[in-house]
Amino acid sequence: MHWTTADGPVSRARALSLPALVFVLAAAFGCAQPAVEPAAETVYPGASWERIADPASAGFSAEALDAIHPYVDGINTTAVMAVVGGRVLFEHGPMDSISYLASVRKSVLAMLYGNYVENGTIDLELTVEELGMDDVQGLLPIEKQARVLDLVTARSGVYHPASNSGDNLAEAPPRGSQEPGTYYLYSNWDFNAAGAVFEQLTEQNIYDALGSDLAAPLGFEDWHRWIHRKSGDATRSRNLAYHMNLSTRDMARIGYLMLRGGVWGEERVLPEGWAERISGLVTPSEEMNPESRRGGEFGYGYMWWVWDGPAVPEAFRGAYTGRGAWGQYITVIPSLDMVVAHKTVPVVRTPWDDYMGILDRLVAAHCGAAC
Protein backbone atom coordinates (compact mmCIF):
# COMPACT_ATOMS: atom_id res chain seq x y z
CA MET A 1 0.00 0.00 0.00
CA HIS A 2 1.17 3.58 -0.67
CA TRP A 3 0.51 6.57 1.57
CA THR A 4 1.23 10.08 0.33
CA THR A 5 0.03 12.49 3.02
CA ALA A 6 2.51 15.35 3.34
CA ASP A 7 3.78 16.96 6.51
CA GLY A 8 2.44 20.47 6.94
CA PRO A 9 4.66 23.53 7.47
CA VAL A 10 6.13 24.15 10.89
CA SER A 11 4.30 26.89 12.73
CA ARG A 12 6.15 30.20 13.03
CA ALA A 13 5.03 30.56 16.64
CA ARG A 14 6.51 27.22 17.61
CA ALA A 15 9.73 27.82 15.71
CA LEU A 16 10.26 30.93 17.78
CA SER A 17 9.16 29.65 21.15
CA LEU A 18 9.53 26.06 22.30
CA PRO A 19 13.24 25.34 21.65
CA ALA A 20 14.17 28.73 23.09
CA LEU A 21 11.98 28.03 26.12
CA VAL A 22 13.78 24.73 26.70
CA PHE A 23 17.09 26.53 26.98
CA VAL A 24 15.68 29.16 29.31
CA LEU A 25 14.37 26.44 31.61
CA ALA A 26 17.62 24.49 31.37
CA ALA A 27 19.61 27.55 32.37
CA ALA A 28 17.24 28.28 35.24
CA PHE A 29 17.83 24.81 36.67
CA GLY A 30 21.58 24.97 36.25
CA CYS A 31 21.89 22.62 33.28
CA ALA A 32 24.69 23.56 30.92
CA GLN A 33 24.17 24.49 27.30
CA PRO A 34 24.82 21.67 24.82
CA ALA A 35 28.50 21.16 24.08
CA VAL A 36 29.69 21.65 20.51
CA GLU A 37 32.42 19.01 20.62
CA PRO A 38 31.78 15.37 19.66
CA ALA A 39 31.97 12.54 22.17
CA ALA A 40 35.49 11.80 23.39
CA GLU A 41 35.38 8.30 21.94
CA THR A 42 33.83 7.58 18.56
CA VAL A 43 32.67 4.05 17.87
CA TYR A 44 30.69 2.34 15.15
CA PRO A 45 28.06 -0.36 15.61
CA GLY A 46 28.99 -3.88 14.63
CA ALA A 47 26.36 -6.55 14.15
CA SER A 48 24.20 -4.62 16.63
CA TRP A 49 24.22 -1.28 18.41
CA GLU A 50 25.99 -0.96 21.75
CA ARG A 51 24.12 0.87 24.50
CA ILE A 52 25.55 3.62 26.73
CA ALA A 53 25.55 2.04 30.19
CA ASP A 54 25.88 5.32 32.10
CA PRO A 55 24.32 8.34 30.36
CA ALA A 56 26.28 10.68 32.64
CA SER A 57 29.49 9.43 31.00
CA ALA A 58 28.18 10.89 27.75
CA GLY A 59 27.03 14.10 29.43
CA PHE A 60 23.33 13.28 29.78
CA SER A 61 21.01 13.00 32.76
CA ALA A 62 19.60 9.49 33.21
CA GLU A 63 16.61 10.92 35.07
CA ALA A 64 15.83 13.37 32.28
CA LEU A 65 16.09 10.60 29.69
CA ASP A 66 13.79 8.33 31.70
CA ALA A 67 11.24 11.14 31.80
CA ILE A 68 11.03 11.12 27.99
CA HIS A 69 9.33 7.70 27.92
CA PRO A 70 5.96 8.89 29.26
CA TYR A 71 5.95 11.71 26.72
CA VAL A 72 6.58 9.25 23.86
CA ASP A 73 3.82 7.00 25.19
CA GLY A 74 1.44 9.93 24.84
CA ILE A 75 2.09 10.60 21.14
CA ASN A 76 1.69 8.45 18.02
CA THR A 77 5.27 7.16 17.90
CA THR A 78 6.06 3.57 16.99
CA ALA A 79 9.79 3.69 17.75
CA VAL A 80 12.53 6.23 18.40
CA MET A 81 16.28 5.74 18.84
CA ALA A 82 18.83 8.38 19.83
CA VAL A 83 22.52 7.63 19.28
CA VAL A 84 25.41 9.64 20.74
CA GLY A 85 29.01 8.94 19.79
CA GLY A 86 27.97 5.74 18.05
CA ARG A 87 26.16 4.19 21.02
CA VAL A 88 22.46 4.09 21.90
CA LEU A 89 21.54 6.76 24.42
CA PHE A 90 17.75 6.36 24.31
CA GLU A 91 15.31 3.97 22.67
CA HIS A 92 11.59 3.42 22.89
CA GLY A 93 9.58 0.84 20.99
CA PRO A 94 10.61 -1.98 18.63
CA MET A 95 13.83 -1.04 16.84
CA ASP A 96 13.54 -3.90 14.33
CA SER A 97 10.05 -3.15 12.98
CA ILE A 98 10.21 -2.37 9.26
CA SER A 99 7.94 0.13 7.51
CA TYR A 100 8.16 2.68 4.75
CA LEU A 101 10.23 5.85 5.04
CA ALA A 102 7.89 8.13 3.07
CA SER A 103 9.89 11.18 1.91
CA VAL A 104 13.01 10.22 3.83
CA ARG A 105 13.65 8.13 0.69
CA LYS A 106 14.73 11.37 -0.99
CA SER A 107 17.44 12.08 1.57
CA VAL A 108 18.73 8.52 1.11
CA LEU A 109 18.80 9.00 -2.67
CA ALA A 110 20.92 12.13 -2.19
CA MET A 111 23.43 9.95 -0.34
CA LEU A 112 23.42 7.33 -3.12
CA TYR A 113 24.23 10.00 -5.70
CA GLY A 114 27.59 10.76 -4.09
CA ASN A 115 29.88 8.03 -5.42
CA TYR A 116 28.49 8.34 -8.93
CA VAL A 117 28.94 12.11 -9.01
CA GLU A 118 32.47 11.58 -7.72
CA ASN A 119 33.42 9.05 -10.42
CA GLY A 120 31.72 10.98 -13.22
CA THR A 121 28.88 8.54 -13.87
CA ILE A 122 26.38 11.25 -12.91
CA ASP A 123 26.97 14.77 -14.20
CA LEU A 124 24.86 17.18 -12.18
CA GLU A 125 25.08 19.76 -14.99
CA LEU A 126 23.28 17.56 -17.53
CA THR A 127 19.88 18.90 -18.51
CA VAL A 128 16.60 17.04 -18.78
CA GLU A 129 16.78 17.60 -22.53
CA GLU A 130 20.30 16.17 -22.79
CA LEU A 131 19.10 13.10 -20.91
CA GLY A 132 16.25 12.62 -23.38
CA MET A 133 13.62 12.84 -20.64
CA ASP A 134 9.99 13.70 -21.27
CA ASP A 135 6.70 12.94 -19.57
CA VAL A 136 3.02 12.17 -20.09
CA GLN A 137 1.89 15.75 -20.75
CA GLY A 138 5.16 16.69 -22.41
CA LEU A 139 7.73 19.09 -21.00
CA LEU A 140 8.03 22.71 -22.08
CA PRO A 141 11.28 23.85 -23.74
CA ILE A 142 12.21 25.90 -20.67
CA GLU A 143 11.49 22.94 -18.38
CA LYS A 144 13.82 20.74 -20.41
CA GLN A 145 16.68 23.08 -19.44
CA ALA A 146 16.48 21.97 -15.80
CA ARG A 147 19.71 20.31 -14.68
CA VAL A 148 20.08 17.22 -12.54
CA LEU A 149 21.37 19.59 -9.85
CA ASP A 150 18.06 21.47 -10.00
CA LEU A 151 16.12 18.22 -9.53
CA VAL A 152 17.99 17.16 -6.38
CA THR A 153 17.68 20.63 -4.84
CA ALA A 154 13.97 21.05 -5.76
CA ARG A 155 14.66 24.07 -7.97
CA SER A 156 13.85 22.67 -11.41
CA GLY A 157 11.01 24.97 -12.42
CA VAL A 158 9.22 21.89 -13.80
CA TYR A 159 5.61 21.78 -12.61
CA HIS A 160 4.39 18.74 -14.50
CA PRO A 161 2.11 16.53 -12.34
CA ALA A 162 3.92 13.90 -10.27
CA SER A 163 2.95 10.24 -10.10
CA ASN A 164 2.28 10.58 -6.35
CA SER A 165 0.95 13.37 -4.16
CA GLY A 166 2.34 14.71 -0.88
CA ASP A 167 4.14 17.83 -2.13
CA ASN A 168 3.51 21.51 -2.90
CA LEU A 169 2.78 21.21 -6.63
CA ALA A 170 -0.75 22.48 -6.03
CA GLU A 171 0.83 25.80 -5.05
CA ALA A 172 3.28 25.95 -7.95
CA PRO A 173 3.53 29.01 -10.21
CA PRO A 174 2.29 28.62 -13.80
CA ARG A 175 4.24 26.15 -15.89
CA GLY A 176 7.12 27.76 -17.76
CA SER A 177 7.17 30.84 -15.53
CA GLN A 178 10.33 30.04 -13.56
CA GLU A 179 13.86 29.74 -14.88
CA PRO A 180 15.37 26.40 -13.79
CA GLY A 181 17.60 26.75 -10.75
CA THR A 182 16.02 29.96 -9.46
CA TYR A 183 12.86 28.96 -7.57
CA TYR A 184 12.52 26.38 -4.78
CA LEU A 185 9.36 24.26 -4.62
CA TYR A 186 8.96 20.93 -2.85
CA SER A 187 7.90 18.80 -5.81
CA ASN A 188 7.64 15.05 -6.14
CA TRP A 189 8.15 15.44 -9.87
CA ASP A 190 11.69 16.66 -9.17
CA PHE A 191 12.42 13.92 -6.66
CA ASN A 192 10.98 11.09 -8.74
CA ALA A 193 12.78 12.36 -11.84
CA ALA A 194 16.01 12.42 -9.80
CA GLY A 195 15.42 8.73 -9.12
CA ALA A 196 14.87 8.04 -12.83
CA VAL A 197 18.09 9.91 -13.66
CA PHE A 198 20.00 7.84 -11.12
CA GLU A 199 18.82 4.61 -12.67
CA GLN A 200 19.41 5.80 -16.24
CA LEU A 201 22.97 6.96 -15.67
CA THR A 202 24.14 4.25 -13.26
CA GLU A 203 22.30 1.48 -15.13
CA GLN A 204 21.13 -0.06 -11.89
CA ASN A 205 17.96 -0.18 -9.83
CA ILE A 206 17.84 2.22 -6.89
CA TYR A 207 17.08 -0.63 -4.51
CA ASP A 208 20.07 -2.63 -5.73
CA ALA A 209 22.25 0.41 -5.13
CA LEU A 210 20.71 0.88 -1.70
CA GLY A 211 21.70 -2.70 -0.88
CA SER A 212 25.24 -2.60 -2.23
CA ASP A 213 26.17 1.01 -1.42
CA LEU A 214 24.57 1.49 2.01
CA ALA A 215 22.99 -1.65 3.49
CA ALA A 216 26.08 -3.84 3.00
CA PRO A 217 28.87 -1.49 4.17
CA LEU A 218 26.78 -0.16 7.08
CA GLY A 219 25.71 -3.65 8.16
CA PHE A 220 21.97 -3.12 8.13
CA GLU A 221 20.38 -5.50 10.62
CA ASP A 222 17.01 -5.74 8.89
CA TRP A 223 17.73 -5.48 5.16
CA HIS A 224 15.33 -7.25 2.79
CA ARG A 225 15.67 -6.32 -0.87
CA TRP A 226 12.40 -7.96 -1.85
CA ILE A 227 10.13 -5.64 0.16
CA HIS A 228 11.03 -2.51 -1.82
CA ARG A 229 8.64 -1.55 -4.61
CA LYS A 230 8.08 1.58 -6.66
CA SER A 231 4.57 3.03 -6.74
CA GLY A 232 2.53 5.83 -8.26
CA ASP A 233 0.16 6.62 -11.10
CA ALA A 234 2.00 6.17 -14.40
CA THR A 235 -0.83 7.91 -16.26
CA ARG A 236 0.15 11.13 -14.48
CA SER A 237 3.92 10.78 -14.76
CA ARG A 238 6.34 8.17 -16.06
CA ASN A 239 8.58 8.66 -13.01
CA LEU A 240 7.38 6.54 -10.11
CA ALA A 241 8.10 7.01 -6.41
CA TYR A 242 10.93 4.78 -5.13
CA HIS A 243 9.58 4.11 -1.63
CA MET A 244 11.92 2.42 0.84
CA ASN A 245 11.24 0.21 3.86
CA LEU A 246 13.71 0.13 6.75
CA SER A 247 13.82 -0.41 10.50
CA THR A 248 14.48 2.31 13.05
CA ARG A 249 17.91 0.92 13.95
CA ASP A 250 18.96 0.87 10.29
CA MET A 251 17.67 4.42 9.82
CA ALA A 252 19.99 5.35 12.69
CA ARG A 253 22.91 3.82 10.76
CA ILE A 254 22.10 6.07 7.81
CA GLY A 255 22.06 9.13 10.04
CA TYR A 256 25.27 8.09 11.76
CA LEU A 257 27.05 7.75 8.41
CA MET A 258 26.04 11.34 7.66
CA LEU A 259 27.19 12.52 11.09
CA ARG A 260 30.58 10.89 10.53
CA GLY A 261 30.99 12.65 7.17
CA GLY A 262 30.50 9.53 5.06
CA VAL A 263 33.03 7.38 6.94
CA TRP A 264 32.10 4.03 8.48
CA GLY A 265 34.86 2.63 10.64
CA GLU A 266 37.91 2.29 8.39
CA GLU A 267 35.89 2.63 5.18
CA ARG A 268 34.88 5.75 3.29
CA VAL A 269 31.35 4.97 2.12
CA LEU A 270 30.49 8.42 0.73
CA PRO A 271 33.02 10.64 -1.09
CA GLU A 272 34.86 13.17 1.02
CA GLY A 273 32.73 16.27 1.49
CA TRP A 274 29.55 14.74 0.02
CA ALA A 275 27.66 14.39 3.33
CA GLU A 276 28.47 18.01 4.11
CA ARG A 277 27.45 19.11 0.62
CA ILE A 278 24.01 17.50 0.57
CA SER A 279 23.21 18.62 4.14
CA GLY A 280 24.43 22.15 3.50
CA LEU A 281 22.09 25.05 2.81
CA VAL A 282 21.08 25.62 -0.82
CA THR A 283 17.76 27.40 -0.25
CA PRO A 284 17.69 29.57 2.90
CA SER A 285 14.56 29.89 4.98
CA GLU A 286 13.61 33.26 3.53
CA GLU A 287 13.62 31.86 -0.04
CA MET A 288 11.39 28.84 0.61
CA ASN A 289 8.16 28.46 -1.36
CA PRO A 290 5.23 28.64 -0.99
CA GLU A 291 5.39 31.70 1.23
CA SER A 292 3.97 29.75 4.18
CA ARG A 293 7.36 27.97 4.43
CA ARG A 294 9.33 31.21 4.70
CA GLY A 295 10.62 32.62 7.95
CA GLY A 296 10.39 29.31 9.81
CA GLU A 297 13.24 27.18 11.07
CA PHE A 298 14.12 25.29 7.86
CA GLY A 299 15.88 25.80 4.58
CA TYR A 300 16.73 23.06 2.09
CA GLY A 301 19.82 21.30 0.77
CA TYR A 302 20.06 18.29 -1.52
CA MET A 303 16.85 16.56 -0.43
CA TRP A 304 17.70 17.20 3.25
CA TRP A 305 15.93 19.80 5.40
CA VAL A 306 18.43 22.15 7.07
CA TRP A 307 17.79 24.14 10.24
CA ASP A 308 18.20 27.78 9.28
CA GLY A 309 17.37 31.27 10.42
CA PRO A 310 17.99 33.54 13.42
CA ALA A 311 15.41 31.78 15.62
CA VAL A 312 17.26 28.43 15.52
CA PRO A 313 18.68 27.60 18.97
CA GLU A 314 22.38 26.88 19.37
CA ALA A 315 21.96 23.10 19.65
CA PHE A 316 20.24 22.94 16.25
CA ARG A 317 22.72 25.07 14.34
CA GLY A 318 24.29 22.83 11.74
CA ALA A 319 21.56 20.22 12.25
CA TYR A 320 19.57 18.69 9.42
CA THR A 321 16.85 16.11 8.97
CA GLY A 322 15.11 13.79 6.55
CA ARG A 323 11.36 14.23 6.89
CA GLY A 324 8.63 11.85 5.79
CA ALA A 325 4.83 11.81 6.03
CA TRP A 326 3.16 10.33 9.11
CA GLY A 327 6.29 10.78 11.24
CA GLN A 328 9.31 9.18 9.56
CA TYR A 329 12.42 11.18 10.50
CA ILE A 330 16.21 10.88 10.52
CA THR A 331 17.77 13.85 12.33
CA VAL A 332 21.47 14.67 12.72
CA ILE A 333 22.48 17.09 15.48
CA PRO A 334 26.26 17.62 15.22
CA SER A 335 26.47 19.87 18.31
CA LEU A 336 25.54 16.87 20.47
CA ASP A 337 27.19 14.23 18.26
CA MET A 338 23.66 12.83 18.05
CA VAL A 339 21.44 11.02 15.56
CA VAL A 340 17.73 10.49 16.16
CA ALA A 341 15.68 8.00 14.12
CA HIS A 342 11.90 8.04 14.46
CA LYS A 343 9.13 5.94 12.94
CA THR A 344 5.41 5.46 12.93
CA VAL A 345 3.32 2.91 11.10
CA PRO A 346 1.36 4.72 8.40
CA VAL A 347 -2.02 4.45 10.04
CA VAL A 348 -1.25 6.94 12.80
CA ARG A 349 0.57 10.23 12.50
CA THR A 350 3.25 11.88 14.61
CA PRO A 351 3.17 15.58 13.69
CA TRP A 352 6.47 17.42 13.46
CA ASP A 353 5.71 19.43 16.60
CA ASP A 354 5.25 16.22 18.61
CA TYR A 355 8.56 14.90 17.27
CA MET A 356 10.22 18.21 18.18
CA GLY A 357 9.01 17.53 21.70
CA ILE A 358 11.26 14.45 21.71
CA LEU A 359 14.22 16.39 20.28
CA ASP A 360 13.75 19.22 22.78
CA ARG A 361 13.72 16.77 25.68
CA LEU A 362 16.85 15.02 24.41
CA VAL A 363 18.61 18.39 24.14
CA ALA A 364 17.45 19.41 27.62
CA ALA A 365 18.77 16.09 29.03
CA HIS A 366 22.30 17.13 28.07
CA CYS A 367 24.06 18.47 31.12
CA GLY A 368 27.73 18.06 30.19
CA ALA A 369 30.26 18.00 33.01
CA ALA A 370 27.52 19.02 35.46
CA CYS A 371 25.90 15.57 35.29
Residue pairs with C-beta under 8 A, 6 or more apart in sequence:
1 346
2 164
2 231
2 232
2 241
2 243
3 100
3 102
3 325
3 326
3 346
4 164
4 165
4 166
4 325
5 166
5 325
5 326
5 349
6 103
6 165
6 166
6 167
6 168
6 325
7 103
7 323
7 324
7 325
7 351
7 352
8 351
8 352
9 292
9 293
9 296
10 296
10 297
10 298
10 352
10 353
11 296
11 353
12 295
12 296
14 353
14 356
15 296
15 297
15 309
15 311
16 311
18 353
18 356
18 357
18 360
19 312
19 313
19 315
19 316
19 356
19 360
19 363
20 311
20 313
22 313
22 360
22 363
22 364
23 33
23 313
23 314
23 315
25 364
26 32
26 33
26 364
27 33
30 370
31 61
31 364
31 366
31 367
31 370
32 366
32 367
32 368
32 369
32 370
33 314
33 315
33 368
34 314
34 315
34 335
34 336
34 363
34 366
34 368
35 59
35 335
35 336
35 366
35 368
36 335
37 337
38 85
38 334
38 337
39 58
39 84
39 85
39 86
39 337
40 85
41 85
42 85
42 86
42 260
42 337
43 50
43 85
43 86
43 87
44 86
44 256
44 260
44 264
44 265
45 86
45 219
45 253
45 256
46 219
47 219
47 221
48 221
48 249
49 81
49 83
49 87
49 88
49 95
49 249
49 252
50 86
50 87
50 88
51 87
51 88
51 91
52 58
52 84
52 85
52 87
52 88
52 89
54 62
55 61
55 62
55 65
55 89
55 365
55 371
56 62
56 371
58 84
58 85
58 87
58 89
59 366
59 367
59 368
59 369
59 371
60 84
60 89
60 365
60 366
60 367
60 371
61 365
61 366
61 367
61 371
64 361
64 364
64 365
64 367
65 89
65 90
65 362
65 365
67 361
68 90
68 92
68 358
68 361
68 362
68 365
69 92
71 357
71 358
71 361
72 80
72 92
72 93
72 358
75 350
75 354
75 357
76 327
76 344
76 348
76 349
76 350
76 354
77 92
77 93
77 327
77 342
77 343
77 344
77 350
77 354
77 355
77 358
78 93
78 94
78 97
78 99
78 248
78 327
78 343
78 344
78 345
78 348
79 91
79 92
79 93
79 94
79 95
79 97
79 248
79 341
79 342
79 343
80 90
80 91
80 92
80 93
80 248
80 340
80 341
80 342
80 343
80 358
81 88
81 90
81 91
81 95
81 248
81 249
81 251
81 252
81 340
81 341
82 88
82 89
82 90
82 91
82 338
82 339
82 340
82 362
83 89
83 252
83 255
83 256
83 338
83 339
83 340
83 341
84 336
84 337
84 338
85 337
86 256
89 338
89 362
90 362
93 248
93 343
94 248
95 247
95 248
95 249
96 221
96 222
96 247
96 248
96 249
97 247
97 248
97 343
97 345
98 222
98 224
98 227
98 245
98 246
98 247
99 245
99 328
99 343
99 344
99 345
99 346
100 243
100 244
100 245
100 324
100 328
100 346
101 108
101 243
101 244
101 245
101 246
101 251
101 322
101 324
101 328
102 166
102 243
102 324
102 325
102 326
102 328
102 346
103 166
103 191
103 322
103 323
103 324
103 325
103 328
104 244
104 251
104 322
104 323
104 324
104 328
104 329
104 330
105 241
105 242
105 243
105 244
105 324
106 191
106 194
106 303
106 322
107 278
107 303
107 304
107 322
107 330
108 210
108 214
108 244
108 254
108 322
109 152
109 191
109 194
109 195
109 198
109 206
109 242
109 303
110 152
110 278
110 301
110 302
110 303
110 304
111 214
111 254
111 257
111 258
111 270
111 274
111 275
111 278
112 198
112 206
112 209
112 210
112 213
112 214
113 122
113 152
113 194
113 198
113 278
113 302
114 262
114 270
114 271
114 274
114 275
114 278
115 213
115 270
115 271
116 122
116 198
116 201
116 202
117 123
117 124
117 271
117 274
118 271
118 274
121 201
121 202
122 148
122 197
122 198
122 201
122 202
123 148
123 201
124 147
124 148
124 149
124 152
125 147
125 148
125 149
126 147
126 148
126 197
127 144
127 145
127 146
127 147
128 139
128 143
128 144
128 145
128 146
128 147
128 151
128 156
128 158
128 193
129 144
129 145
131 148
131 197
131 200
131 201
133 139
133 144
133 193
133 196
133 197
134 238
135 160
135 189
135 237
135 238
135 239
136 160
136 161
136 234
136 235
136 236
136 237
136 238
137 160
137 161
139 158
139 160
140 175
140 176
142 157
142 176
142 179
142 180
143 156
143 157
143 158
143 159
143 160
143 175
143 176
143 180
145 180
146 156
146 157
146 158
146 180
146 181
147 180
147 181
148 194
148 197
149 181
150 156
150 157
150 180
150 181
150 190
151 190
151 191
151 193
151 194
151 197
152 190
152 194
152 302
152 303
153 184
153 282
153 283
153 300
153 301
153 302
153 303
154 184
154 185
154 186
154 187
154 190
154 191
154 283
154 300
154 303
155 180
155 181
155 182
155 183
155 184
155 185
155 190
155 282
155 283
156 180
156 181
156 187
156 189
156 190
156 193
157 177
157 178
157 179
157 180
157 181
157 182
157 183
158 180
158 187
158 189
158 190
158 193
159 169
159 172
159 173
159 174
159 175
159 185
159 187
159 189
160 175
160 189
160 237
161 169
161 189
161 236
161 237
162 169
162 187
162 188
162 189
162 192
162 232
162 236
162 237
162 239
163 188
163 192
163 232
163 233
163 234
163 236
163 237
163 238
163 239
163 240
163 241
164 188
164 192
164 231
164 232
164 233
164 240
164 241
165 188
166 188
166 325
167 186
167 187
167 188
167 189
167 191
168 185
168 186
168 187
168 289
168 290
169 185
169 187
169 188
169 189
171 185
171 289
171 290
172 185
172 187
173 183
173 185
183 289
184 283
184 287
184 288
184 289
184 300
185 289
185 290
186 293
186 300
188 241
189 237
189 239
191 241
191 303
192 232
192 237
192 239
192 240
192 241
192 242
193 239
194 303
195 206
195 239
195 240
195 241
195 242
196 238
196 239
198 206
198 209
199 205
199 206
202 209
206 242
207 225
207 228
207 242
207 244
208 225
210 228
210 244
211 223
211 225
213 269
214 220
214 254
214 257
214 269
215 223
215 250
217 264
217 267
217 269
218 250
218 253
218 254
218 257
218 264
218 269
219 253
220 246
220 250
220 253
221 247
221 249
221 250
222 246
222 247
222 249
222 250
223 246
223 250
224 245
227 245
228 242
228 243
228 244
228 245
229 243
230 240
230 241
230 242
230 243
231 240
231 241
231 243
232 239
232 240
232 241
234 240
246 254
247 343
248 341
248 342
248 343
249 341
251 330
251 341
251 343
252 330
252 339
252 341
254 330
254 341
255 330
255 331
255 332
255 339
255 340
255 341
256 339
257 263
257 264
257 269
257 270
257 275
258 275
258 279
258 320
258 332
258 339
259 332
259 334
259 337
259 338
259 339
260 275
261 270
261 272
261 273
261 275
261 276
262 268
262 269
262 270
262 271
262 272
262 274
262 275
263 269
277 301
277 302
278 301
278 302
278 303
278 304
279 301
279 302
279 304
279 306
279 320
279 332
280 301
280 306
281 299
281 300
281 301
281 306
281 308
282 299
282 300
282 301
282 302
283 299
283 300
283 301
284 299
284 308
284 309
285 293
285 294
285 295
285 296
285 297
285 298
285 299
285 308
285 309
286 294
286 295
286 309
287 294
287 299
288 294
288 296
288 298
288 299
288 300
295 309
296 309
297 307
297 308
297 309
297 311
297 312
297 316
298 305
298 306
298 307
298 308
298 309
299 305
299 306
299 307
299 308
299 309
300 306
301 320
303 322
304 320
304 321
304 322
305 320
305 321
305 322
305 323
306 319
306 320
307 316
307 317
307 318
307 319
307 320
307 321
313 363
314 335
315 333
315 335
315 336
315 363
315 366
316 333
316 335
316 363
317 335
318 334
318 335
319 331
319 332
319 333
319 334
319 335
320 331
320 332
321 329
321 330
321 331
321 332
322 328
322 329
322 330
322 331
323 329
323 352
325 346
325 349
326 344
326 345
326 346
326 348
326 349
326 350
327 342
327 343
327 344
327 348
327 349
327 350
327 351
327 354
327 355
328 342
328 343
328 344
329 340
329 341
329 342
329 355
330 339
330 340
330 341
330 342
331 339
331 340
331 341
331 342
331 359
332 338
332 339
333 339
333 340
333 359
333 363
336 362
336 363
336 366
338 362
340 358
340 359
340 362
342 350
342 355
342 358
344 350
